[in-house]
Amino acid sequence: MGDGIGGPVIGCLSNNTFELLVTHFRKDNKEEYARKERIIIAKIDNPDEPQYQETTQTDLEMALKGKFVSCNVQYRDIKTDALVCNVFVQKPPEGF
C-alpha cells in the first residue's frame, strides 16, 4: 500500500497488535481508513528504546500506550481486517 497514518495508541491487544486512534493521514494515501484501526506491527522504531524487540503485551503497553505513532501501511490482513505496518514512535505534532 505505502500509505501513512498516525495518532495516539489507545490500547494494546496482544504482544504485537494495538489500537490506533487515527488523527493524521498522509495527503497522498490511496486507501480510506477508519477513525480507529487495529495495527499489527511488522517493524517498530522507538528512539527512546532503540533495542526494542517483540516481547509481551505489558511491555508493548509500556512502550506505546498514549504515545503518538506514525504507521507506514504495508497491507491490510484479510483474515483480521488489521493493518500490518512499520511503526515509528514520535513526539506528538504541535497543537495535538
Z-matrix of the N, CA and C atoms (Angstrom, degrees):
N
C 1 1.458
C 2 1.534 1 111.08
N 3 1.331 2 117.36 1 -57.73
C 4 1.445 3 120.06 2 -179.61
C 5 1.515 4 115.04 3 82.11
N 6 1.324 5 118.71 4 6.75
C 7 1.459 6 121.90 5 178.48
C 8 1.523 7 110.34 6 -76.75
N 9 1.328 8 115.91 7 165.11
C 10 1.456 9 121.18 8 177.80
C 11 1.519 10 110.93 9 -132.60
N 12 1.347 11 115.57 10 134.97
C 13 1.460 12 121.76 11 175.19
C 14 1.522 13 107.70 12 -135.42
N 15 1.327 14 116.26 13 162.35
C 16 1.456 15 119.69 14 179.75
C 17 1.509 16 111.48 15 -154.78
N 18 1.334 17 114.62 16 163.08
C 19 1.447 18 120.97 17 177.77
C 20 1.515 19 110.02 18 159.65
N 21 1.348 20 115.80 19 -176.44
C 22 1.455 21 119.38 20 179.53
C 23 1.526 22 111.77 21 -80.76
N 24 1.335 23 115.16 22 147.16
C 25 1.456 24 121.96 23 174.17
C 26 1.525 25 106.86 24 -79.68
N 27 1.341 26 116.88 25 123.15
C 28 1.466 27 119.82 26 -176.73
C 29 1.519 28 113.37 27 -103.22
N 30 1.316 29 117.30 28 -10.79
C 31 1.457 30 119.43 29 176.88
C 32 1.508 31 111.30 30 -179.43
N 33 1.324 32 115.61 31 150.91
C 34 1.467 33 121.38 32 177.94
C 35 1.522 34 108.00 33 -107.77
N 36 1.313 35 116.24 34 131.44
C 37 1.464 36 122.09 35 -174.08
C 38 1.524 37 112.79 36 -102.01
N 39 1.333 38 116.98 37 -22.74
C 40 1.466 39 121.43 38 177.50
C 41 1.524 40 106.82 39 -159.97
N 42 1.330 41 116.15 40 -168.10
C 43 1.466 42 118.79 41 -179.63
C 44 1.523 43 113.39 42 -75.44
N 45 1.339 44 118.57 43 -7.58
C 46 1.463 45 120.41 44 178.57
C 47 1.531 46 113.30 45 -141.00
N 48 1.340 47 117.00 46 13.68
C 49 1.465 48 121.04 47 -177.18
C 50 1.523 49 109.79 48 -133.48
N 51 1.339 50 115.63 49 136.47
C 52 1.467 51 120.08 50 177.14
C 53 1.516 52 109.91 51 -141.36
N 54 1.330 53 114.62 52 167.62
C 55 1.460 54 121.17 53 178.53
C 56 1.522 55 107.98 54 -106.03
N 57 1.325 56 115.50 55 131.62
C 58 1.459 57 122.97 56 -177.16
C 59 1.522 58 109.91 57 -113.83
N 60 1.331 59 116.66 58 132.40
C 61 1.456 60 121.77 59 170.59
C 62 1.523 61 105.76 60 -87.79
N 63 1.316 62 117.23 61 107.31
C 64 1.467 63 121.84 62 -173.15
C 65 1.525 64 109.44 63 -78.25
N 66 1.343 65 115.08 64 111.99
C 67 1.462 66 120.97 65 179.90
C 68 1.524 67 112.08 66 -116.03
N 69 1.325 68 117.08 67 -14.73
C 70 1.461 69 121.21 68 -177.64
C 71 1.526 70 109.86 69 -134.39
N 72 1.323 71 114.69 70 140.17
C 73 1.468 72 122.51 71 179.60
C 74 1.519 73 108.16 72 -129.00
N 75 1.307 74 116.47 73 144.75
C 76 1.456 75 119.11 74 171.52
C 77 1.533 76 107.36 75 -74.59
N 78 1.315 77 116.75 76 141.01
C 79 1.466 78 121.24 77 -175.02
C 80 1.524 79 113.63 78 -63.24
N 81 1.324 80 116.91 79 -28.16
C 82 1.468 81 119.60 80 -176.40
C 83 1.526 82 113.08 81 -98.31
N 84 1.340 83 117.94 82 18.37
C 85 1.471 84 120.72 83 177.46
C 86 1.525 85 110.74 84 -57.53
N 87 1.318 86 115.39 85 143.63
C 88 1.461 87 120.63 86 179.01
C 89 1.530 88 112.31 87 -97.96
N 90 1.340 89 117.43 88 -21.20
C 91 1.469 90 122.14 89 -178.25
C 92 1.519 91 110.54 90 -110.14
N 93 1.332 92 115.24 91 164.12
C 94 1.465 93 122.54 92 174.38
C 95 1.528 94 108.45 93 -97.07
N 96 1.329 95 116.61 94 147.19
C 97 1.462 96 121.13 95 -179.29
C 98 1.521 97 110.09 96 -129.79
N 99 1.342 98 115.05 97 146.49
C 100 1.460 99 121.44 98 179.90
C 101 1.525 100 109.92 99 -74.76
N 102 1.320 101 115.90 100 167.48
C 103 1.470 102 121.15 101 177.82
C 104 1.529 103 110.76 102 -63.12
N 105 1.347 104 116.60 103 -35.53
C 106 1.462 105 122.21 104 175.03
C 107 1.515 106 107.99 105 -121.26
N 108 1.315 107 116.59 106 130.63
C 109 1.457 108 121.44 107 178.64
C 110 1.529 109 109.25 108 -128.16
N 111 1.322 110 114.89 109 144.54
C 112 1.462 111 121.22 110 173.70
C 113 1.521 112 107.11 111 -89.71
N 114 1.345 113 116.66 112 129.58
C 115 1.454 114 122.43 113 -175.58
C 116 1.527 115 109.70 114 -116.44
N 117 1.341 116 116.23 115 128.18
C 118 1.458 117 122.38 116 170.80
C 119 1.526 118 106.35 117 -101.57
N 120 1.321 119 116.20 118 127.29
C 121 1.457 120 120.60 119 -175.51
C 122 1.526 121 110.76 120 -78.74
N 123 1.336 122 115.48 121 121.32
C 124 1.465 123 120.87 122 171.71
C 125 1.529 124 108.19 123 -88.14
N 126 1.341 125 115.97 124 -42.13
C 127 1.461 126 123.14 125 179.61
C 128 1.522 127 106.79 126 -152.68
N 129 1.346 128 117.38 127 146.07
C 130 1.458 129 120.27 128 178.69
C 131 1.521 130 109.70 129 -126.65
N 132 1.332 131 115.47 130 138.98
C 133 1.460 132 122.00 131 176.41
C 134 1.517 133 107.16 132 -124.36
N 135 1.338 134 115.89 133 109.47
C 136 1.461 135 121.21 134 -179.19
C 137 1.524 136 107.85 135 -125.35
N 138 1.355 137 117.60 136 106.38
C 139 1.466 138 119.24 137 -177.03
C 140 1.531 139 113.18 138 -61.81
N 141 1.352 140 117.67 139 -26.10
C 142 1.467 141 120.26 140 177.66
C 143 1.522 142 111.62 141 -71.52
N 144 1.310 143 117.00 142 -28.42
C 145 1.459 144 122.42 143 179.72
C 146 1.534 145 108.26 144 -134.85
N 147 1.342 146 117.39 145 74.93
C 148 1.471 147 119.28 146 -174.09
C 149 1.521 148 113.78 147 -63.06
N 150 1.319 149 118.09 148 -20.27
C 151 1.463 150 120.72 149 179.85
C 152 1.522 151 112.04 150 -94.61
N 153 1.352 152 116.94 151 13.51
C 154 1.468 153 119.52 152 -177.06
C 155 1.524 154 110.74 153 -56.34
N 156 1.328 155 115.37 154 132.88
C 157 1.462 156 121.62 155 175.25
C 158 1.516 157 107.83 156 -131.93
N 159 1.321 158 116.47 157 158.43
C 160 1.460 159 120.96 158 178.80
C 161 1.524 160 109.71 159 -57.56
N 162 1.344 161 115.97 160 124.66
C 163 1.466 162 120.11 161 179.76
C 164 1.518 163 108.97 162 -133.74
N 165 1.327 164 117.69 163 -116.35
C 166 1.461 165 121.23 164 -176.58
C 167 1.522 166 110.97 165 -104.57
N 168 1.339 167 115.51 166 167.85
C 169 1.462 168 120.50 167 176.39
C 170 1.526 169 110.33 168 -60.69
N 171 1.334 170 117.68 169 -40.00
C 172 1.465 171 121.89 170 179.58
C 173 1.527 172 110.36 171 -62.76
N 174 1.328 173 117.05 172 -44.32
C 175 1.467 174 120.38 173 178.03
C 176 1.523 175 111.37 174 -62.49
N 177 1.332 176 116.18 175 -40.06
C 178 1.460 177 119.99 176 178.76
C 179 1.526 178 110.69 177 -64.20
N 180 1.340 179 117.27 178 -41.77
C 181 1.464 180 120.69 179 177.30
C 182 1.516 181 111.08 180 -60.24
N 183 1.342 182 116.95 181 -44.26
C 184 1.472 183 119.70 182 179.83
C 185 1.526 184 110.71 183 -63.75
N 186 1.330 185 117.68 184 -34.45
C 187 1.463 186 121.77 185 -178.23
C 188 1.527 187 112.67 186 -77.76
N 189 1.359 188 117.52 187 -32.69
C 190 1.467 189 119.34 188 -168.97
C 191 1.524 190 116.79 189 -120.72
N 192 1.317 191 119.34 190 -33.37
C 193 1.471 192 120.32 191 -169.75
C 194 1.528 193 111.30 192 -57.11
N 195 1.336 194 114.70 193 127.36
C 196 1.450 195 121.80 194 178.83
C 197 1.518 196 113.66 195 84.53
N 198 1.326 197 118.10 196 -7.81
C 199 1.456 198 120.89 197 -179.79
C 200 1.527 199 110.04 198 -89.23
N 201 1.318 200 114.53 199 154.64
C 202 1.459 201 121.06 200 176.42
C 203 1.516 202 107.77 201 -86.79
N 204 1.330 203 116.15 202 128.32
C 205 1.466 204 120.74 203 178.28
C 206 1.519 205 109.45 204 -127.74
N 207 1.322 206 115.01 205 152.25
C 208 1.461 207 119.62 206 169.06
C 209 1.518 208 106.86 207 -112.87
N 210 1.315 209 115.37 208 144.60
C 211 1.456 210 122.00 209 -174.80
C 212 1.523 211 109.47 210 -124.72
N 213 1.315 212 115.82 211 124.38
C 214 1.458 213 121.10 212 170.76
C 215 1.519 214 106.39 213 -92.28
N 216 1.320 215 115.05 214 110.79
C 217 1.467 216 121.27 215 -173.94
C 218 1.524 217 110.14 216 -73.13
N 219 1.330 218 116.41 217 125.42
C 220 1.460 219 121.91 218 176.11
C 221 1.534 220 109.34 219 -90.24
N 222 1.338 221 116.03 220 -50.15
C 223 1.468 222 121.00 221 177.06
C 224 1.522 223 109.14 222 -170.17
N 225 1.329 224 116.37 223 167.35
C 226 1.461 225 122.16 224 175.04
C 227 1.525 226 107.94 225 -99.11
N 228 1.349 227 116.13 226 124.14
C 229 1.460 228 121.70 227 178.40
C 230 1.524 229 108.74 228 -70.75
N 231 1.315 230 117.19 229 120.97
C 232 1.469 231 121.62 230 -174.85
C 233 1.527 232 111.58 231 -66.81
N 234 1.334 233 117.60 232 -38.04
C 235 1.464 234 120.56 233 -177.26
C 236 1.523 235 112.84 234 -68.22
N 237 1.347 236 117.58 235 -40.91
C 238 1.466 237 120.74 236 -174.43
C 239 1.526 238 113.37 237 -104.32
N 240 1.324 239 118.69 238 -10.88
C 241 1.462 240 125.09 239 -174.20
C 242 1.533 241 111.60 240 61.92
N 243 1.335 242 116.69 241 20.37
C 244 1.465 243 121.11 242 177.49
C 245 1.524 244 109.14 243 -94.63
N 246 1.330 245 115.37 244 155.93
C 247 1.452 246 121.11 245 176.75
C 248 1.524 247 109.30 246 -91.63
N 249 1.311 248 117.09 247 131.59
C 250 1.462 249 121.54 248 173.81
C 251 1.526 250 106.05 249 -93.84
N 252 1.349 251 115.71 250 121.96
C 253 1.463 252 120.24 251 -170.29
C 254 1.518 253 112.50 252 -138.44
N 255 1.327 254 115.29 253 153.86
C 256 1.453 255 121.90 254 162.10
C 257 1.523 256 105.19 255 -86.00
N 258 1.324 257 117.09 256 128.72
C 259 1.466 258 122.54 257 -171.00
C 260 1.524 259 109.57 258 -112.69
N 261 1.331 260 116.10 259 134.89
C 262 1.455 261 122.99 260 -179.95
C 263 1.521 262 109.09 261 -125.85
N 264 1.332 263 117.13 262 119.14
C 265 1.459 264 121.92 263 178.23
C 266 1.523 265 107.13 264 -79.94
N 267 1.364 266 116.07 265 131.19
C 268 1.454 267 120.55 266 -175.21
C 269 1.518 268 110.70 267 -135.32
N 270 1.330 269 114.07 268 170.93
C 271 1.453 270 119.08 269 169.04
C 272 1.534 271 106.07 270 -78.55
N 273 1.352 272 118.16 271 142.29
C 274 1.471 273 119.24 272 179.61
C 275 1.518 274 111.23 273 -59.90
N 276 1.344 275 117.60 274 148.51
C 277 1.464 276 120.13 275 176.71
C 278 1.523 277 110.28 276 -63.04
N 279 1.311 278 116.75 277 154.33
C 280 1.462 279 121.11 278 -179.85
C 281 1.520 280 110.67 279 -59.30
N 282 1.321 281 116.24 280 135.50
C 283 1.456 282 121.29 281 -179.40
C 284 1.506 283 113.82 282 84.52
N 285 1.325 284 117.24 283 4.51
C 286 1.454 285 120.45 284 -178.33
C 287 1.514 286 110.08 285 -81.47
